[in-house]
Amino acid sequence: MKSSEIRNAFIKYFEKNGHKAVASSSLIPENDPTLLFANAGMNQFKNTFLGLEKRDYSRAVSSQKCVRAGGKHNDLENVGFTARHHTFFEMLGNFSFGDYFKKDAIRFAWEFLTQTLAIPKEKLYVTVHISDDEAADIWHHQEGIPRDRIFRFDKDNFWKMGDTGPCGPCTEIFYDHGPEAGKISDPFKGIEAGEDRFVEIWNLVFMQYFENPPGTLTPLPKPSVDTGAGLERVTAAMQGKFNNYDTDLFTPMIDLACKIGGVKYVTDKKVLATDTHAAEITSALRVLADHCRSTSFLIADGALPANEGRGYVLRRIMRRAIRYGRKLSADKSFLPGMAEALIDNMGDVYPELKTRRDHILNTIRDEEDRFLATLDKGTEILTAELAKAKAAGVKELSGEVVFRMYDTYGFPADLTRVIANENGIEVNEASFEKEMEANRAKSKASWKGKSMGADEAHMIKFAKDYLQSGKSVKFLGYDDTIGDAHVMGLSNGQAVVNELKTGETGLVILDSTTFYGEGGGQSGDVGYIMQDTNRARVMNTTKIDDIFLHHVEVEHGSFKNGATVITGVDPVERRNTASNHSATHLLHAALRKVLGVHVTQAGSLVDSQKTRFDFTHNKPVSSEEIRKIEDMVNEQIARALEVKTELMSHKQAIEKGAMALFGEKYANDVRVLTMGDFSCELCGGTHVKNTSAIRFFKIVSESGVSSGVRRVEAITGDAAVKYAMSAIEHLDDALNAAGLQKSAHYLKHLEITGEKTTLANRVETFKEQVKTLEKEIKKLQGGQVNVDDLAGKAMAFKSKSGVSAKLVLADVPMDDREVLAKVTDDLKNKIQSGIVVVVGQGDGSNPIIVSVSKDLTGDHKAGDVLKEVAAIMGGKGGGRPDFAQGAAPDRSKLGDAFTKVRGTLGL
């Protein structure tokens, strides 16, 4: 039986038994700060179990996406090395919110397993809590299970939501994989010991108590049921596989990985026990298969690799997978292809995988590229550290080394731990945590406050003193991002020093550099300066009178004057910045061609994220003009123009027609940048070699900066492509919702026919239709309430001043206040003199409206009556003497509230 058939059978079975099929919630929990990721089927129903949320059903069934890879439930290090540990898994579950309890829960589970799935009863055992005689008796008398197949345990069979809250005993169903799966034949001892032969496949939790500290259990008035059956474990049982990884939930990815890497997946336990190489390959394949699932699903649900929180857990998973991929092949990429196989296999069940396919794959490829850029060098350095430790007879790797691997080479700590353990070395966890805490504290401090903005006057003097000494700095960054240099000057940001040590920040002057210094609107380069094991992070590079100042933080070791170092610019940041800078030149030329030659640059900022261009123009740029500008720039990108640079005198450059960019200071000899016959400007910045490297250009905003100055912000490369693809997806969604063709067909249709019925026209039509329908709905809703019947149930009373009047208490199950207000007025008109109280029904908040006829407002204020009703139902409100409205959450107290009103009026 296929896993998809098992999942579908589970949902259908419980639907047949009156359960509402509820889609899996996102792996990123909504409004629950206690959870890193969704890790159980009951997560999305937590507030329902707590009584904080009401649903329109009392029975539910779901197949929930779950991740356990951080915090309390962390299975990461075991994944790939055991039969049943996973970072991602699916939890099949059925739930009762004060509906059925033990008898039906047990009946449903047993019937599904033994009849729907036809699992032989002799393959199953059950456990109950030592105190739960009721469950044991149900299993024995109702389902006919012999007493000797029902085992009692204590802690493992009692579930708690937390220190306080719902809790109760649970009963578990275990599947016997047979004698070849384990050494212990006695089922009680096997289950007690956690023997692999006997595997829990379903857990039924009976929430029958509320625990108050210190351990006081109070029976709940409406006990509930929360069950969970791991799809992976059930599938393994149904497919006769001892190991979950051998089921069809994993084999499509494993088969592809074997094909990519030219390796063999071994499932024979005897072979794996004796063949170390086969065992390593199989474990690596299982790690990749599991991690590609959690990676793809997490990205689909909105997580992104990062250095903290959920993003860091995702990064750890991805980088662990990438490293195990390297065990299979030194040059093959596994994760993107395996993710595609997963999407193809599970995209129909979880459509978010298909809709975010490109995003998932691009994110994986980007993270893989980032990590592979440092993996080999990092592995080399870690191997050397481990060899050093072995030679010294040390059995423990210091936290400082583990932190350096994490910070410099992107090695998650658990990855370093795995590599160290493979070499018989442990990791000093406490020392590593100390390093991490120190880094967190350091990160909280403002870099600007510590050095970059510490003393601007000192920075200027530092640069000028160096210049006046007759020395200079050679810039190598036009051709290289890595270079050799010598330290010529050091400063702590306040004064000149001879040395900068670990943890210190300051300024470094080199005799040559590959780092571009901020200028001409382009941001300064970032990267590293290194000398053996000494390392300083370059956070920014500025330039004063052609002297490059590297703003650094020494991360390890120290730097002294005269030291020979290596400079390394961050290649991704440089590439993206160059793309944006070259696009700025094309943009400038296009603006002048579309808007007029009056356009001149008034400011710019180019970095790796975007280009921001300010220019002279006295009115907003229209949508049509923006389109023309974009088309013009993208045409030059498509032409694949060579980007030429020439050095010439300033006079020659001007005669050639070169334009000077804003903010740049030019010497007698200048650098002229030419892109075909389209753009020619003076520029000292870094650029692409060919316009095709820009890939795509998109303006994302246009606004006014000041009188006569406009600002355009644009993106290029990957950022622009992703932006455009996202826009197309949104357009397709909108077109589909509007009943029009997909974007490509739709736009071609408009071009051919010249039809004026655009998406915008259709939306406006829909809006008018919605307004009309809303009016009709309100009219119909009001007509559904039998005002005559309600008025006929009015109760007579006398006001405080003796006026004969009537009271109407109306329960109207709708939440449209406009309709409810009309019903209230109609009732008041029917009884003429009296009080009308109408309570509606909403989702978590129930509207309350009170109306009092004018002749009674001296004795009875509408606001007083409303407060009386709302207080009992846990809400509030207010208003005029003759009309008041409010809302309350607890509709179960409606009867008590009406009784209170009647009592106040002597009824």
Stockholm file with secondary structure:
# STOCKHOLM 1.0

chainA/1-907         MKSSEIRNAFIKYFEKNGHKAVASSSLIPENDPTLLFANAGMNQFKNTFLGLEKRDYSRAVSSQKCVRAGGKHNDLENVGFTARHHTFFEMLGNFSFGDYFKKDAIRFAWEFLTQTLAIPKEKLYVTVHISDDEAADIWHHQEGIPRDRIFRFDKDNFWKMGDTGPCGPCTEIFYDHGPEAGKISDPFKGIEAGEDRFVEIWNLVFMQYFENPPGTLTPLPKPSVDTGAGLERVTAAMQGKFNNYDTDLFTPMIDLACKIGGVKYVTDKKVLATDTHAAEITSALRVLADHCRSTSFLIADGALPANEGRGYVLRRIMRRAIRYGRKLSADKSFLPGMAEALIDNMGDVYPELKTRRDHILNTIRDEEDRFLATLDKGTEILTAELAKAKAAGVKELSGEVVFRMYDTYGFPADLTRVIANENGIEVNEASFEKEMEANRAKSKASWKGKSMGADEAHMIKFAKDYLQSGKSVKFLGYDDTIGDAHVMGLSNGQAVVNELKTGETGLVILDSTTFYGEGGGQSGDVGYIMQDTNRARVMNTTKIDDIFLHHVEVEHGSFKNGATVITGVDPVERRNTASNHSATHLLHAALRKVLGVHVTQAGSLVDSQKTRFDFTHNKPVSSEEIRKIEDMVNEQIARALEVKTELMSHKQAIEKGAMALFGEKYANDVRVLTMGDFSCELCGGTHVKNTSAIRFFKIVSESGVSSGVRRVEAITGDAAVKYAMSAIEHLDDALNAAGLQKSAHYLKHLEITGEKTTLANRVETFKEQVKTLEKEIKKLQGGQVNVDDLAGKAMAFKSKSGVSAKLVLADVPMDDREVLAKVTDDLKNKIQSGIVVVVGQGDGSNPIIVSVSKDLTGDHKAGDVLKEVAAIMGGKGGGRPDFAQGAAPDRSKLGDAFTKVRGTLGL
#=GR chainA/1-907 SS CCHHHHHHHHHHHHHHTTCEECCCCCSSCSSCTTCSSCCSGGGGGHHHHTTSCCCSCSEEEEEEEEECEETTEECGGGTTTSSSCCSEEEEEEEEESSSCCHHHHHHHHHHIIIIISCCCGGGEEEEEETTCHHHHHIIIIITCCCGGGEEEESGGGEEESSSSEEEEEEEEEEEECCGGGCSCCCHHHHHHHTCTTEEEEEEEEEEEEEEETTTEEEEEEEEEEEEEEEHHHHHHHHTTCSSGGGSTTTHHHHHHHHHHHTCCCCCCHHHHHHCHHHHHHHHHHHHHHHHHHHHHHHHHTTCCCCSSHHHHHHHHHHHHHHHHHHHHCSSCCCHHHHHHHHHHHHTTTSTHHHHTHHHHHHHHHHHHHHHHHHHHHHHHHHHHHHHHHHHTTCCEECHHHHHHHHHHHCCCHHHHHHHHHHTTCEECHHHHHHHHHHHHHHHHSCHIIIIITTCHHHHHHHHHHHHHTTCCCEECTTTCSEEEEEEEEEECSSSEESEEETTCEEEEEESEESCCCSBTTBCCCCEEEEETTEEEEEEEEEEETTEEEEEEEEEESEEETTCEEEEEECHHHHHHHHHHHHHHHHHHHHHHHHHCTTCCEEEEEECSSCEEEEEECSSCCCHHHHHHHHHHHHHHHHTTCBEEEEEEEHHHHHHHTCEECTTCCCCSEEEEEEETTTEEEECCSCCCSBGGGGCCEEEEEEEEEETTEEEEEEEEHHHHHHHHHHHHHHHHHHHHHTTCCCHHHHHHHHHHHCCCCCHHHHHHHHHHHHHHHHHHHHHHHHHHSCHHHHHHTCEEEECTTCCEEEEEEEECCCCCHHHHHHHHHHHHHHHSSEEEEEECCCSSCEEEEEEECGGGTTTCCHHHHHHHHHHHTTCEEEECSSEEEEEESCGGGHHHHHHHHHHHTTC
#=GC SS_cons         CCHHHHHHHHHHHHHHTTCEECCCCCSSCSSCTTCSSCCSGGGGGHHHHTTSCCCSCSEEEEEEEEECEETTEECGGGTTTSSSCCSEEEEEEEEESSSCCHHHHHHHHHHIIIIISCCCGGGEEEEEETTCHHHHHIIIIITCCCGGGEEEESGGGEEESSSSEEEEEEEEEEEECCGGGCSCCCHHHHHHHTCTTEEEEEEEEEEEEEEETTTEEEEEEEEEEEEEEEHHHHHHHHTTCSSGGGSTTTHHHHHHHHHHHTCCCCCCHHHHHHCHHHHHHHHHHHHHHHHHHHHHHHHHTTCCCCSSHHHHHHHHHHHHHHHHHHHHCSSCCCHHHHHHHHHHHHTTTSTHHHHTHHHHHHHHHHHHHHHHHHHHHHHHHHHHHHHHHHHTTCCEECHHHHHHHHHHHCCCHHHHHHHHHHTTCEECHHHHHHHHHHHHHHHHSCHIIIIITTCHHHHHHHHHHHHHTTCCCEECTTTCSEEEEEEEEEECSSSEESEEETTCEEEEEESEESCCCSBTTBCCCCEEEEETTEEEEEEEEEEETTEEEEEEEEEESEEETTCEEEEEECHHHHHHHHHHHHHHHHHHHHHHHHHCTTCCEEEEEECSSCEEEEEECSSCCCHHHHHHHHHHHHHHHHTTCBEEEEEEEHHHHHHHTCEECTTCCCCSEEEEEEETTTEEEECCSCCCSBGGGGCCEEEEEEEEEETTEEEEEEEEHHHHHHHHHHHHHHHHHHHHHTTCCCHHHHHHHHHHHCCCCCHHHHHHHHHHHHHHHHHHHHHHHHHHSCHHHHHHTCEEEECTTCCEEEEEEEECCCCCHHHHHHHHHHHHHHHSSEEEEEECCCSSCEEEEEEECGGGTTTCCHHHHHHHHHHHTTCEEEECSSEEEEEESCGGGHHHHHHHHHHHTTC
//
